[in-house]
């Protein structure tokens, strides 16, 4: 069981697997996703405003002083054969007993539905904005995973190159010790080789620590235990992902989340302008109202009415006009911001396109230099073993190999970074 767990812990992790794990488990991504779910619920809430609104109000009370009224004689008129009604001043009073008032209403929007529908559409745009924010977050997360994964590969490549250097120094140390024992080399030569060997072993320790840190950071992005061990898979495809700049520009304009967010902002600004204009329209609703007082003996016990109600402010000192003008200005601003966003996206894409192809050529150059230095080292090591070359030459050439290995690792890391940056500039996960 323990052996199986160890095997699982050190399993090979491909870049695609890392991306899928991050998209499924990353905590920050889940937070943004929940925000989108909340926006969808807000749409459902806004839609309920299209339906009748039911309200009820109950007020139970105990009057502190009696309610007394006097109805003057003839208040309700004088009639032939009957006389004044009432015939004399008539007191009406209510004893300070408990009373209650029940008020209920049902209101169905009519013309007001125009404003409600605009508000629903505005909330739907918020959902679209949330979806693009989620996609933008996903793209950013994928880019982080790629960068972290490539960083692990870079460190691992440097670590292997250092291990190769250690083997070379160990061989030089063995040969030099033989030469010292044969009195054809100085003790200082052996010590010089041992110093280089110790230096490389220290470098190996540093790279091992960096590799552990890099794996922990990647595990954190994947939303899993940072102590899980894994082996990254070497990325063999170092060809540029795009060779046609015009096609790349078209794809970026069609799918980049920043452009999509800009387009949604234009729609939102236009919706705010339409909402401002809708304030000129009065609120007209079909309404039913019911009132029932209890404990008040001189009022009717049930009063119900159905009809149409209207609410409108005929004069507002130009407030609605200024709101419409302000919304129109905001709409112009959002359109300009969209054009600026498109321009910046294309500028960044063009730059990343060029950097990607430059980085690919730099890898080819560094690879050729590394191969040449390694071949030269093999030749110099053979000559040193045959005592036709000096230790100084071998050490200098080994230093050249280390520099070439470092340059190749850096060039490869730069290419992977450029590749990830280009994919992000395209707006792709």
C-alpha positions as CSV (number, residue, x, y, z in Angstrom):
1,X,0.0,0.0,0.0
2,X,2.8,2.4,0.9
3,X,4.6,1.5,-2.3
4,X,1.5,2.3,-4.3
5,X,1.0,5.6,-2.6
6,X,4.6,6.5,-3.3
7,X,4.1,5.6,-7.0
8,X,1.0,7.8,-7.2
9,X,2.8,10.6,-5.5
10,X,5.6,10.7,-8.1
11,X,3.3,10.2,-11.1
12,X,4.0,12.1,-14.3
13,X,1.9,15.3,-14.5
14,X,1.4,16.7,-18.0
15,X,0.7,20.3,-18.7
16,X,-2.8,19.5,-19.9
17,X,-3.5,17.6,-16.7
18,X,-2.2,20.5,-14.6
19,X,-4.5,22.9,-16.4
20,X,-7.5,20.7,-15.9
21,X,-6.8,20.3,-12.2
22,X,-6.4,24.0,-11.8
23,X,-9.7,24.8,-13.6
24,X,-11.5,22.2,-11.4
25,X,-10.0,23.0,-8.0
26,X,-8.5,26.5,-7.9
27,X,-10.1,28.4,-5.0
28,X,-9.9,31.9,-6.6
29,X,-11.6,30.5,-9.7
30,X,-14.4,29.0,-7.6
31,X,-15.0,32.4,-5.9
32,X,-15.4,34.1,-9.3
33,X,-17.7,31.3,-10.4
34,X,-19.9,31.8,-7.3
35,X,-20.2,35.5,-8.1
36,X,-21.5,34.6,-11.6
37,X,-24.1,32.3,-10.0
38,X,-25.2,35.1,-7.7
39,X,-25.6,37.4,-10.8
40,X,-27.9,34.8,-12.4
41,X,-30.0,34.7,-9.2
42,X,-30.3,38.5,-9.5
43,X,-31.8,38.1,-12.9
44,X,-34.5,35.8,-11.5
45,X,-35.1,38.4,-8.8
46,X,-35.5,41.1,-11.4
47,X,-38.0,39.0,-13.4
48,X,-40.3,38.7,-10.4
49,X,-41.1,42.5,-10.8
50,X,-43.1,41.6,-13.9
51,X,-45.6,39.7,-11.7
52,X,-48.3,41.1,-9.4
53,X,-47.1,42.5,-6.2
54,X,-49.1,41.6,-3.1
55,X,-48.8,43.7,0.1
56,X,-50.6,43.5,3.4
57,X,-50.5,45.8,6.5
58,X,-52.0,45.2,9.9
59,X,-52.1,47.8,12.6
60,X,-53.5,46.9,16.0
61,X,-53.9,49.7,18.5
62,X,-55.4,50.9,21.7
63,X,-56.4,54.6,21.6
64,X,-55.2,56.6,24.6
65,X,-58.1,59.1,24.4
66,X,-61.7,58.6,23.2
67,X,-62.5,59.7,19.6
68,X,-65.5,62.0,19.9
69,X,-67.2,63.8,17.0
70,X,-70.3,66.0,16.8
71,X,-72.4,66.0,13.7
72,X,-74.3,69.3,13.5
73,X,-78.1,69.3,12.9
74,X,-78.9,69.3,9.2
75,X,-75.3,68.2,8.3
76,X,-76.7,65.8,5.8
77,X,-79.4,68.1,4.5
78,X,-83.0,69.0,5.1
79,X,-85.8,67.1,3.4
80,X,-89.5,68.0,3.0
81,X,-91.6,65.9,5.4
82,X,-88.6,64.7,7.2
83,X,-86.7,67.7,8.3
84,X,-83.0,68.1,9.0
85,X,-80.8,65.1,9.2
86,X,-79.8,64.8,11.9
87,X,-82.6,66.6,13.6
88,X,-80.2,67.9,16.3
89,X,-76.5,68.0,17.1
90,X,-75.5,64.4,17.4
91,X,-72.4,63.3,19.3
92,X,-70.5,60.3,18.0
93,X,-67.8,58.7,20.0
94,X,-65.7,55.6,20.2
95,X,-64.7,54.1,23.5
96,X,-61.0,53.5,24.1
97,X,-61.3,49.9,23.2
98,X,-58.7,47.8,21.1
99,X,-59.0,48.3,17.4
100,X,-57.2,47.1,14.2
101,X,-56.8,48.1,10.7
102,X,-56.1,45.7,7.9
103,X,-54.9,47.1,4.5
104,X,-54.2,44.8,1.5
105,X,-53.3,45.5,-2.1
106,X,-52.4,43.7,-5.3
107,X,-50.7,45.7,-8.1
108,X,-49.9,44.4,-11.6
109,X,-47.5,46.6,-13.6
110,X,-48.8,47.7,-17.0
111,X,-46.9,50.5,-18.6
112,X,-44.4,50.1,-15.8
113,X,-43.4,46.8,-17.5
114,X,-41.3,48.8,-19.9
115,X,-39.0,49.9,-17.1
116,X,-39.0,46.4,-15.5
117,X,-38.0,44.8,-18.8
118,X,-35.1,47.2,-19.2
119,X,-33.9,46.4,-15.6
120,X,-34.1,42.7,-16.4
121,X,-32.0,43.2,-19.5
122,X,-29.5,45.3,-17.6
123,X,-29.1,42.5,-15.0
124,X,-28.7,40.0,-17.9
125,X,-25.8,42.1,-19.1
126,X,-24.3,41.9,-15.7
127,X,-24.5,38.1,-16.0
128,X,-22.7,38.3,-19.4
129,X,-20.1,40.6,-17.8
130,X,-19.6,38.0,-15.0
131,X,-19.2,35.2,-17.5
132,X,-16.5,37.2,-19.3
133,X,-14.8,38.0,-16.0
134,X,-14.9,34.2,-15.2
135,X,-13.4,33.4,-18.6
136,X,-10.7,36.1,-18.1
137,X,-9.9,34.6,-14.7
138,X,-9.7,31.2,-16.3
139,X,-7.3,32.5,-18.9
140,X,-5.2,34.2,-16.3
141,X,-5.1,31.0,-14.2
142,X,-4.1,28.9,-17.2
143,X,-1.3,31.3,-17.9
144,X,-0.1,31.1,-14.3
145,X,-0.2,27.3,-14.5
146,X,1.8,27.3,-17.7
147,X,4.4,29.7,-16.3
148,X,4.7,27.7,-13.1
149,X,5.0,24.4,-15.1
150,X,7.6,25.8,-17.4
151,X,9.5,27.2,-14.5
152,X,9.6,23.7,-13.0
153,X,10.8,22.3,-16.4
154,X,13.5,25.1,-16.6
155,X,14.8,24.3,-13.1
156,X,14.7,20.6,-13.8
157,X,16.7,21.1,-17.0
158,X,19.3,23.2,-15.2
159,X,19.5,20.5,-12.5
160,X,20.2,17.8,-15.0
161,X,22.8,19.9,-16.7
162,X,24.4,20.5,-13.3
163,X,24.4,16.7,-12.7
164,X,26.1,16.2,-16.0
165,X,28.7,18.8,-15.0
166,X,29.3,17.0,-11.7
167,X,30.0,13.8,-13.6
168,X,32.4,15.6,-15.8
169,X,34.2,17.1,-12.9
170,X,34.3,13.7,-11.1
171,X,36.0,12.3,-14.2
172,X,38.4,15.1,-14.3
173,X,39.1,14.6,-10.6
174,X,39.8,10.9,-11.1
175,X,42.2,11.6,-14.0
176,X,43.9,14.4,-12.1
177,X,44.4,12.2,-9.1
178,X,46.1,9.6,-11.3
179,X,48.3,12.3,-12.8
180,X,49.2,13.5,-9.3
181,X,50.1,10.0,-8.2
182,X,52.2,9.7,-11.4
183,X,53.9,13.0,-10.6
184,X,52.8,14.5,-13.9
185,X,50.3,17.0,-12.2
186,X,50.5,19.2,-9.2
187,X,48.5,18.8,-6.0
188,X,47.0,22.3,-6.7
189,X,45.5,21.0,-9.9
190,X,43.6,18.3,-8.0
191,X,42.5,20.8,-5.4
192,X,41.3,23.2,-8.2
193,X,39.2,20.4,-9.7
194,X,37.8,19.5,-6.3
195,X,36.9,23.1,-5.7
196,X,34.9,23.2,-9.0
197,X,33.3,19.9,-8.1
198,X,32.2,21.3,-4.7
199,X,30.9,24.4,-6.3
200,X,28.7,22.3,-8.7
201,X,27.4,20.2,-5.9
202,X,26.4,23.3,-4.0
203,X,24.7,24.6,-7.2
204,X,22.9,21.2,-7.5
205,X,21.6,21.7,-3.9
206,X,20.3,25.1,-4.8
207,X,18.5,23.8,-7.9
208,X,17.0,20.9,-5.9
209,X,15.6,23.4,-3.4
210,X,14.2,25.6,-6.2
211,X,12.6,22.6,-7.8
212,X,10.8,21.7,-4.5
213,X,9.6,25.3,-4.2
214,X,8.4,25.4,-7.8
215,X,6.5,22.2,-7.4
216,X,4.8,23.5,-4.2
217,X,3.8,26.7,-6.0
218,X,2.3,24.7,-8.8
219,X,0.4,22.4,-6.5
220,X,-1.0,25.5,-4.8
221,X,-2.3,26.8,-8.1
222,X,-3.9,23.3,-8.8
223,X,-5.8,23.6,-5.5
224,X,-4.3,20.5,-4.0
225,X,-1.9,19.5,-1.2
226,X,1.4,21.3,-1.8
227,X,3.4,18.3,-0.6
228,X,2.2,16.0,-3.5
229,X,5.2,15.0,-5.5
230,X,5.1,14.7,-9.3
231,X,7.3,14.5,-12.3
232,X,6.7,17.1,-15.1
233,X,6.6,15.9,-18.6
234,X,9.1,17.4,-21.0
235,X,7.5,19.7,-23.5
236,X,9.0,18.7,-26.9
237,X,6.9,21.0,-29.1
238,X,8.9,24.2,-29.4
239,X,7.4,25.3,-32.6
240,X,5.5,28.7,-32.6
241,X,1.8,28.2,-32.1
242,X,0.9,30.8,-34.8
243,X,2.6,31.7,-38.0
244,X,0.0,34.1,-39.5
245,X,-0.3,37.4,-37.7
246,X,-3.4,38.5,-39.6
247,X,-5.3,35.3,-38.5
248,X,-4.1,35.8,-34.9
249,X,-5.3,39.4,-34.9
250,X,-8.8,38.3,-36.2
251,X,-9.0,35.6,-33.5
252,X,-8.0,38.0,-30.7
253,X,-10.6,40.6,-31.8
254,X,-13.3,37.9,-31.9
255,X,-12.5,36.2,-28.5
256,X,-10.3,38.3,-26.2
257,X,-12.1,38.7,-22.9
258,X,-11.0,42.4,-22.5
259,X,-12.7,43.2,-25.8
260,X,-15.8,41.2,-24.9
261,X,-15.9,43.1,-21.6
262,X,-15.6,46.4,-23.5
263,X,-18.5,45.4,-25.8
264,X,-20.6,44.6,-22.8
265,X,-19.7,47.9,-21.2
266,X,-21.1,49.7,-24.3
267,X,-24.3,47.7,-24.0
268,X,-24.6,48.5,-20.3
269,X,-24.0,52.2,-21.0
270,X,-26.7,52.2,-23.7
271,X,-29.1,50.4,-21.3
272,X,-28.5,53.1,-18.6
273,X,-29.3,55.7,-21.2
274,X,-32.6,53.9,-22.1
275,X,-33.4,53.5,-18.4
276,X,-32.9,57.3,-17.9
277,X,-35.2,58.0,-20.8
278,X,-37.8,55.7,-19.4
279,X,-38.2,58.0,-16.4
280,X,-40.3,60.3,-18.7
281,X,-42.9,57.5,-18.9
282,X,-45.4,57.5,-16.0
283,X,-45.8,54.3,-13.9
284,X,-49.3,52.9,-14.7
285,X,-50.5,49.8,-12.9
286,X,-53.7,47.8,-12.4
287,X,-54.4,47.8,-8.7
288,X,-56.7,46.3,-6.1
289,X,-56.9,47.8,-2.6
290,X,-58.8,46.6,0.4
291,X,-59.2,48.2,3.9
292,X,-60.9,46.7,6.9
293,X,-61.1,48.5,10.3
294,X,-62.0,46.5,13.3
295,X,-63.2,48.0,16.6
296,X,-64.3,51.3,15.0
297,X,-68.1,51.3,15.0
298,X,-68.7,54.3,12.9
299,X,-66.7,53.2,9.8
300,X,-67.6,50.5,7.3
301,X,-66.0,47.2,8.1
302,X,-64.9,46.4,4.5
303,X,-63.8,48.8,1.7
304,X,-62.5,47.3,-1.6
305,X,-61.7,49.0,-4.8
306,X,-60.1,48.0,-8.2
307,X,-58.8,50.4,-10.8
308,X,-55.7,51.9,-12.5
309,X,-53.2,53.9,-10.6
310,X,-50.6,56.3,-12.0
311,X,-47.5,57.8,-10.5
312,X,-45.6,60.5,-12.4
313,X,-43.6,63.6,-11.6
314,X,-44.6,66.2,-14.2
315,X,-41.9,68.7,-13.3
316,X,-38.4,67.9,-12.0
317,X,-36.4,71.0,-12.8
318,X,-34.6,69.2,-15.7
319,X,-33.4,66.3,-13.6
320,X,-34.5,63.6,-16.1
321,X,-33.0,65.6,-19.0
322,X,-29.7,65.9,-17.3
323,X,-29.7,62.1,-16.4
324,X,-30.3,61.3,-20.1
325,X,-27.4,63.6,-21.2
326,X,-25.1,62.1,-18.5
327,X,-25.9,58.6,-19.7
328,X,-25.3,59.6,-23.3
329,X,-21.9,60.9,-22.4
330,X,-21.1,57.7,-20.6
331,X,-22.1,55.8,-23.7
332,X,-19.6,57.8,-25.8
333,X,-16.9,57.1,-23.3
334,X,-17.5,53.4,-23.3
335,X,-17.4,53.3,-27.1
336,X,-14.0,55.1,-27.0
337,X,-12.8,52.8,-24.3
338,X,-13.7,49.8,-26.5
339,X,-11.7,51.2,-29.4
340,X,-8.7,51.8,-27.1
341,X,-9.0,48.3,-25.7
342,X,-9.0,46.8,-29.2
343,X,-5.9,48.8,-30.1
344,X,-4.1,47.8,-26.9
345,X,-5.0,44.1,-27.4
346,X,-3.6,44.2,-31.0
347,X,-0.4,46.1,-29.9
348,X,0.3,43.5,-27.2
349,X,-0.6,40.6,-29.6
350,X,1.8,41.9,-32.3
351,X,4.6,42.3,-29.8
352,X,4.1,38.9,-28.3
353,X,4.0,37.4,-31.8
354,X,7.4,38.8,-32.6
355,X,8.8,37.9,-29.3
356,X,7.6,34.3,-29.7
357,X,9.4,33.9,-33.1
358,X,12.5,35.6,-31.8
359,X,12.5,33.3,-28.8
360,X,12.2,30.2,-31.1
361,X,15.2,31.3,-33.1
362,X,17.2,32.0,-29.9
363,X,16.5,28.4,-28.8
364,X,18.0,27.1,-32.1
365,X,21.1,29.3,-31.6
366,X,21.5,28.2,-28.0
367,X,21.1,24.6,-28.9
368,X,23.7,24.7,-31.6
369,X,26.1,26.5,-29.2
370,X,25.4,23.9,-26.5
371,X,26.0,21.0,-28.8
372,X,29.3,22.5,-30.0
373,X,30.6,23.2,-26.5
374,X,29.7,19.6,-25.4
375,X,31.5,18.1,-28.4
376,X,34.5,20.4,-27.7
377,X,34.5,19.3,-24.1
378,X,34.6,15.6,-25.1
379,X,37.6,16.3,-27.3
380,X,39.4,18.4,-24.7
381,X,38.7,15.7,-22.0
382,X,40.1,13.0,-24.2
383,X,43.2,15.2,-25.0
384,X,43.7,15.9,-21.3
385,X,43.5,12.2,-20.5
386,X,46.1,11.6,-23.1
387,X,48.2,14.4,-21.7
388,X,48.0,16.4,-24.9
389,X,46.0,19.2,-23.3
390,X,46.3,21.1,-20.0
391,X,44.0,20.9,-17.0
392,X,43.4,24.6,-17.5
393,X,42.1,23.9,-21.0
394,X,39.7,21.3,-19.7
395,X,38.4,23.6,-16.9
396,X,37.9,26.4,-19.3
397,X,36.0,24.3,-21.7
398,X,33.9,22.8,-18.9
399,X,33.1,26.4,-17.9
400,X,32.1,27.1,-21.5
401,X,29.8,24.0,-21.4
402,X,28.2,25.3,-18.2
403,X,27.6,28.7,-19.8
404,X,26.2,27.1,-22.9
405,X,23.9,24.9,-20.8
406,X,22.7,27.9,-18.9
407,X,22.1,29.9,-22.1
408,X,20.1,27.0,-23.6
409,X,18.0,26.6,-20.4
410,X,17.4,30.4,-20.4
411,X,16.5,30.4,-24.1
412,X,14.1,27.5,-23.7
413,X,12.5,29.2,-20.6
414,X,12.2,32.4,-22.6
415,X,10.5,30.5,-25.4
416,X,8.0,28.8,-23.1
417,X,7.2,32.2,-21.4
418,X,6.8,33.8,-24.8
419,X,4.5,31.0,-25.9
420,X,2.3,31.3,-22.8
421,X,2.2,35.1,-23.2
422,X,1.2,34.8,-26.8
423,X,-1.6,32.4,-26.0
424,X,-2.8,34.8,-23.3
425,X,-2.6,37.7,-25.7
426,X,-4.9,35.7,-28.1
427,X,-7.4,35.3,-25.3
428,X,-7.2,31.6,-25.3
429,X,-7.1,29.2,-22.3
